[in-house]
């Protein structure tokens, strides 16, 4: 590629972890292939460039969001960003071309398919686009199928269905998955969208989190508590960065954890419970009553927690990042879908297809949650299946592995654009 420049439009941290990890993938891989990289982001929830090496170029554009849009639901916030970002993005890309003197210095733009405005701008400049999808491939198979409008959950999200048109109009698709995990879905997707598909995941395994964390917090108390627990004895509980539940659902989860007699670490965001500014206060003396068996915190370095020898299971919301992180560390998982339709799909894959975990529903009783926790932590078949996936992850990323090969194929495509 020589001096070619690869411009990426970040997902603006609407899915915080994958924006961080995908950026780091591009840094680590792109620079090793002789590709210089420019990251274009809005100022909304953007990372601090000082946390990255000086050779990486960050360009920031104004998102134009007002306070009501910043604090709105994720879909509304996404739509607002899509509407307001086209002009700033066009101006920013024009400045890149002016600085680089010529069009051919920019090989392509890598962008999330949700950012539909990039298609208009890149066509004006004659820049190819490659899509980066950060959820499950199976999710895309559903979205690209002829009967998607008949699907109970996906039909309610036309913005998600529209992603397929953006993919079909692009030069290729990067997927955060790997052949051994979603092989049949990858084949079906290639038939549906008819463009090159590159499963190069799991993306988070390309680097450590310490170099790319958006949130710099003290992880010592979290890890030190785990250091004092027996191997595979702790259930890690976390429901992501944006999902919320009702007060009643929250109390049932707490009671189910208490009744299970299982040691657990529970990450509770202040805004996790709808209508509450500090969810932990709802539990009153719950943390003290649990004693050493329960550890409630507001934040955790999730990848490091899942890799800790003391963690024997996880209870999560069914997000793709969390599912892949659990698979990568061989940690069986309970999924409780809380927000987007893909979480139901992922929960079904985990519990019914791969059989590496269990699924519970929002509104399940404390007894049902208790039963799921006890079974997850004691089911040896589930644990063995998940540990086998962990071994597969380790192999697919190294020379000769499926993701390694796919990454080289992606490099070849970019070189040819």
N, C-alpha and C positions, 0 to 999 in steps of 0.2 A: 504493500500500500504506500510505502514511502511516506510522503508528507500529507497524505489524505487526512481530512478532518471528519470525524464522526460526531454529528450533533444529536443530542438526545433531549427530548422534552420530558421532564420529570412528571410523574403522576401527582405532583404537588401534595404528596402525603395524605391524600384522602384514604389511602391504605398505607399507613405510616411505614411499617416494616419493609414492605416490598419495594417501596420507593428507595429506602436506604440501601437495601441489599442489591437491587438492580443497578443502582449507581455504582456500587462497589464492584460488582461483576464487570461492568464496562471499564472501570478504571483498571482493575487487575488484569483483565484479559486484553483490553484494547491496547494498553501501553506495551504489553509484552509482544504484541503483534506489530508494533511500530505505528500505531494509530493515535493521533492526538485527539482529545475529547473535550467538547464543550457541553456543559450542562445548562439548559435553560429552565428556570423555575420561576414560579410566582413568589412573591414575598410571603404569601400565606403559608405558615408552618414550614418554612424552608430551613434547611440545615445550615449550620455555621461553617462557612468555607475554611475557617482556621483549623477545623478538625481534620482537614484533608491535606495531602501534600501540595506544595506550592505549584507544581506543574499542571494541576487540574484547573480548567477555566470554568468559572461560574458566571452566568449572566442572569440577572434578575429582571423580571417584567412586572408591571403593576397589575394586580388582580382586579382592582376596582370594587372589591367586596365591601359592603357596608356592614355595620354591626349585626343587623338582623339576619343577614345572609351567612355571616361567619358562624352564628349560633343556631342556624337552621338544621334540619335533618340532612343526612349525607347526600341524598339524591338531589334535594333542592340546591344544596351548596355546589354540587357538581354541575348542575345545569346553569347556575349563575356564573361559574368559572368559564364554562364553555361559551357562554354568550359574550362575556366581556373580554376574553383573552385574545381574540383574533387580531385586533389592531395592534396591541402591544407586541404580540408574537411576530407579526409581519415586520414591524419596525426593528425588532431585535434581530431577526434573520437577515434583514437588509444590512444591518450594521456588521454582521459576521462576513457577508460577502464583500462589503466595502473594505474591511480590514484584511481579508485574504486575497483581495484583488481579482479573483476569478472564481467562476462557478464550480469548476472541476476540483477545487480544493475541498469541497464538501461532498463526501461520498454519499451520505444518506441521513435521514432523520429517523431516529427510533422513538416511537411515541405509543402511548396507550391508545387503543382503538376508541376509547370514550371521548378523546379529544378530536371531535369531528372537524373543528375549525382548521386543524393543521392541513387537511386535504386541500382546501382552497388555496392556502398560502403556499404550500410546497409545489402545487401545480403551476402557480404563477412564476416561481423561481426555477422550475424544472428540477426539483430535488426528489429522488425516490424516497418512499417511506417504508420502514419495516415496523410491524406491529409488535408490541410486547404485552402479552396477556398474563396476568398475575394470579389467576385462579385456575381451577381444575380444567383439563381438556374436556372432560365429560360434560361440563357446563357448556362449553362451546358447541359440542355435538348437538345438544338440545336446542341451543339458540339458532343453530344453522339448519335445523331440520324443517321440512315443509309444514309440519303441523305444530310449530312452536306456539302459534296463536291459540291453540286449543289447550295448551299447558296451563294448569291452574295458577301456578306461581309466576312463571316467566312472562306470561301474556300481560301481566300488570306492570311490566317494566319495559316500555318501548325503547327507552334509552339504551338498554342492554341489547335488545334485538338489533338495534341500528348498528351495533359494533360489527356485526357480520358483514354489512356492506362495506365498511371501512377496511376490513381485512381483505375482502375479495379484490378491492381496488389497490392493494398494496403489493410490494415486491416480495413479501415473506412474513412469516409469523414466528416469533420467539415464544416458547411456552415454558413456564416454570413447572416442568414435570419431567419424567424420564420413561423410556421405553418399557422397562420391566414393570412399571406401576400402572401405566395407562395405554398399553400397546394397542388394544382393540379400539379404544376411543381415538387414538391418534390416526389409525387407519381410516376410521369413519369420518373424522374431521377432514382429512386430506381429500376424500371423495366429495365432501360437501362444499369446500371452499376453493379447491383446485389452485393452491399456491404452495410454495415450499414451506414446510413446517419444521421448526428446529426445537425439539425438546432437550433443553440443556440444563435442567434443574437437577437437584434442588439448588436454587440460586444462593440461598444463605450459606451454603457449605463452601462457597468460593473464598470466604474470608472470615476473619474473626469480627465480632460485633464491636470490639473496643475501638477499632479505628474509624467506625462509621456511625456511632450512636448519635441519634438526634438528641436524646435525653441523657445528660451526664449526671448521674446520681450515684450515691454511695451504695454499692452492692455488698459491702462487707457484712452488714448485719444479716442479710438474707442468706448468704453462703455460710456464714458461721453457724447459723441455726441448723442448716442442713448437715453440716459437718458433725453435729452431735447426734444425728439420727442413724438408725440401723439401715443397712443396705436394702434398697427397694421397699422401704417401709412407708414412704410419704406419698400422699396423693397431692399433686399440684393442681390448684383450681384457679382458673383465670378465664374471663369472658371477653377478652380483647379490649380495644381502645375506644370503641364507639357504641357497642351494644348496650341496651338498657333493659331492665325488667321491672315488673310491678313489685310493690312492697310485699304482697302476699307470696309471690313466687320466690322472692329473696328469702323470706322467712322459712319457706318450705325447704329450700336448699340448705339453709343453715341447720335446720332441725334434722334433715337427712344425714348431713355430715356428722352431727353430734351423735346421732343414734347408731351410726355405723361402727363406732369405736375405732375408727381408722385415723392415724396421724395424717394431718394435712397442712399445707401451706396455701392460703387463700389470698389472692390479690383482689382487693376491693377498691375500685376507683371511687372518689367522692361522689361522682355523678352517676354511678351505676344504677341506682334505684330511682325510678321516675318520681319526680316531685320532691326529691330530697337533695340537699346540698352536701350532705355528708352521710353516705350510706352506712358507714361503720357505727354511727351513733344509734342506728335503729336496733342493733344487736345488743345494746347496753353492755352488760358484763359478760357477753358471750366469750370473748377472748380469755378472760380470767377463769371462767368456768371450765374451759377446755384445758387450761394449764399448758403443760408441755406438749400435749397431743395436738394442739391447734396453734397455728401461727398466722395472724392476719396482718397484711401489709398493704400499702397503697401502690407499690411498684416493685417489679422484679426483673432482673436480666434473664428473660425467659429461656433463651438458648442455653445459657450456662446452667440454669436450674434444671432443665430437662436432661442435660448431660451429666448431672450430679449422680453419683452412685446411690444416694439415699432415695431418689425419686423412682417409684415403682409404677406410677400411673398418673394420668392427667384427666381433668374434667374441664372441658372447654366448650366454645360456642360453635365449633364446626367450621371455623375460618380456614382457608387453604394454607396460609402461612403457618398457623399453629399445627395443623394436621401434618404438614411436611416436616416441621421441626420435631414433632413427636416421632414420626416414622424414622427420621434420620438418627434419632437417639435410641430407637427400639423401645419406646415408652407407650404401652397400651393406653387408649384414650376413650373417655366417655364424651359424646358430642350432644350438646343441647342447642339446636339451631335457634338463633335469636333475632336475626335481622334479614339478610338477603337470601333469595332463593337458592343460590349456590351452596349455602350452608346446609340446606336439606339434602341436596345432591351429595355433598361431601360426607355427611353423616351416614347416608345410605351406603356409600362406598366403604366407609370404615367398618360399619357393623355387618353388612350383608354381602358385600362383594369380596373385600380383602379379609374380612373377619379378624381385624386387629383391634377391635374395640366394641363399644356398645352405644346405643342411642337412647336418649330420654327426650321427652317433649316438654316444652314450656307448659307449666300448669300441672306437671306430674306431682304427686304427693310426696311427703317426706319418706313414706314407706317405700315407694318406688325408687326414690333416689338412694335411700339406704341400701336397698337390694342391689342396685347397679354398682354402687361403690364396692360393696363386699365381693360381688362376683368378679369385677374387673381386677381387683388386687389379688385374687386367689386363683383365677383361671389360667392354668399353665399352657393350654393350647393357644389362647389368645397371645400370651407372652412369647411363645415360641415363634408364632407367625410374624409378630412384630420384630423380633430379633433377626429373623431371616431377611426382612425388608431392610433393616439397618445394614446388614452385610452387603446387600445389593446396592444400596446407596454408596457405600464406600468404594465398590468396584466400578460403578458407572462413571465416576468422576475422574478416574485415573487413566493414563495412557492405555488405549484399547477399549475403554468402557464406552457405553452407548452415548452418554452425555458428552464425553470428551470428543467422540467422533462427530457428533452433531454440532458442537462448537466450532470445530475445524471447517465443517461444511458451511456454517454461517459466515465464517471469515472469508471463505472462498467466494460466497455470494457478494459480500460487501466489496471485495476486491474487484469484482467484475462489473459493478454498477457504474 
